Amino acid sequence: ESSYEAIMYSYDTKTFLMIRETVPNEGEKTFSPSVVEARVGVESYDILSECSVDFDFDSENKGFEGGLYFSMKGERYLLGLCEGNGCESGKKGQDPGNGMAILTKRSVDKKGKCVWEFVKKLTVPPEADFVDYSDMAVYNPDHEASGALTVGIVSQESSAIWIGQLDTDAWEFVGPGTVMHFPRNDNCEIIYCNIEGISFLDEYQIITTTDRSKATQDYMCVDNDQSVQTFLLPEPLQVPSSKKTSVEL
């Protein structure tokens, strides 16, 4: 209910970045995500800033669903994953295989306000033929690799994950990658209906989180909602070779 859809840790500033899916744009009929930056202590936390993202959506509930943070060569980058295909809502947003992410860079606008400035649209390979997109993560245990990184993107509606590569030199997703479906029941029906978060534990395992099931969903969705799961991958990740620079995830 809070509108927060993603959380990331910034190693360079020792802060957390939390993405709000959308915030209404003043005087307009459009919406933009925002990024709240906070420093968290043992018993309290401090909000340091909230910066708008320089990208508009036409729906308040179809904005950024996931994100990745990078610190490279003195610049701070945020890659936001659109929930709908083509970053659209409605029927257009449900046209499978048109996933998209938005690359932004932390900057300051003409009024002196912080903003995550638009840099580039990244197209998710069509092999990730999903109805929606709910989160993404990279496998980078050393926090030092750049170039080609192993990336995973999950879908709530399709109950599946695409694992491929993210090239941070060209800022492109690289396919074809591999699509894997989360376990079904004996009738091959979806039972992990609300996967909203993903992270790599190591090259063998992923961890996921699920949202609350909706009243319109099948009763089979209830058993695995609002919980955390771990899954073994069918084979170890093939981690691409990469050069060393400073990248924070």
C-alpha positions, -999 to 999 in steps of 0.1 A, spaced: 0 0 0 30 23 4 38 24 -34 74 12 -27 83 -14 -52 121 -19 -50 149 -14 -26 187 -14 -33 218 -8 -13 244 18 -24 279 7 -13 294 40 -23 272 61 -1 262 35 25 226 43 19 194 25 7 175 35 -24 138 28 -24 117 32 -56 82 45 -54 63 30 -84 47 63 -95 39 98 -81 14 121 -97 31 149 -118 18 183 -106 -7 198 -130 -5 169 -154 -23 136 -161 9 117 -160 29 99 -133 66 95 -127 86 72 -103 106 87 -75 136 74 -56 139 79 -18 174 77 -4 178 68 33 205 60 58 194 32 81 206 28 117 200 2 143 169 19 158 161 47 133 165 59 98 170 93 81 154 103 48 182 121 29 164 129 -3 135 121 -27 143 126 -63 119 123 -93 127 101 -122 127 118 -156 102 94 -172 64 96 -175 38 69 -173 1 72 -180 -10 50 -152 -4 53 -114 0 15 -109 21 6 -139 54 22 -133 88 8 -120 85 -26 -104 122 -34 -99 155 -16 -101 193 -19 -101 218 6 -89 253 12 -102 281 36 -93 305 39 -122 333 64 -129 319 90 -105 284 88 -118 253 72 -101 230 51 -124 196 36 -117 180 10 -140 142 9 -135 122 -21 -147 88 -13 -162 60 -35 -150 40 -33 -183 53 -44 -217 67 -14 -236 63 6 -203 26 7 -211 -6 0 -192 -38 -17 -202 -39 -41 -232 -7 -27 -246 11 -35 -214 0 -71 -215 14 -78 -250 41 -104 -241 77 -102 -251 81 -64 -251 98 -59 -217 117 -27 -211 139 -10 -186 148 27 -182 184 38 -175 187 71 -156 216 91 -140 215 111 -108 217 148 -116 204 182 -107 178 201 -127 177 238 -136 159 246 -103 186 229 -83 164 198 -75 178 163 -76 165 142 -105 173 108 -120 178 120 -156 167 98 -185 196 82 -204 184 53 -224 156 27 -229 168 -10 -227 148 -37 -244 144 -70 -227 151 -98 -252 118 -112 -266 126 -147 -253 114 -132 -220 79 -136 -234 61 -124 -202 28 -108 -195 44 -85 -170 78 -79 -152 81 -77 -115 118 -75 -105 153 -80 -116 187 -88 -100 223 -93 -111 247 -119 -98 279 -100 -89 292 -112 -56 324 -92 -57 306 -59 -65 336 -51 -88 326 -65 -122 315 -44 -152 309 -53 -188 287 -84 -190 268 -93 -158 245 -122 -153 209 -108 -148 176 -124 -139 142 -109 -146 110 -123 -130 73 -121 -140 44 -123 -116 17 -131 -141 38 -156 -161 54 -171 -129 87 -174 -147 123 -161 -148 145 -151 -176 183 -153 -170 206 -136 -195 232 -109 -195 233 -71 -189 262 -54 -207 270 -23 -187 294 -10 -213 268 -7 -241 239 -7 -216 220 -35 -233 204 -67 -222 219 -96 -241 200 -127 -251 187 -152 -259 192 -163 -224 171 -190 -207 135 -190 -195 126 -211 -165 91 -215 -150 85 -216 -113 71 -250 -100 35 -258 -110 11 -283 -93 3 -317 -107 -21 -302 -132 6 -278 -144 -13 -248 -129 6 -218 -115 9 -219 -77 36 -191 -73 13 -164 -85 27 -133 -70 65 -133 -72 75 -97 -66 112 -99 -57 143 -118 -67 180 -120 -57 208 -144 -64 221 -163 -33 250 -178 -53 255 -194 -87 232 -223 -77 203 -206 -59 178 -177 -61 156 -163 -34 122 -148 -42 95 -129 -23 57 -130 -30 31 -103 -27 -4 -108 -11 -27 -127 -34 -56 -108 -49 -93 -115 -44 -96 -123 -81 -69 -150 -81 -74 -187 -77 -73 -202 -42 -41 -220 -52 -23 -187 -50 -29 -183 -13 -5 -209 1 26 -192 -13 17 -156 -10 34 -131 14 64 -154 19 100 -160 10 112 -189 -12 145 -204 -23 149 -223 -55 178 -244 -69 187 -236 -104 188 -266 -128 225 -259 -135 250 -234 -121 251 -199 -136 275 -194 -164 291 -162 -151 305 -141 -180 341 -129 -179 344 -92 -172 369 -65 -165 373 -48 -132 361 -13 -124 340 2 -96 304 -9 -98 281 -10 -68 249 -31 -68 
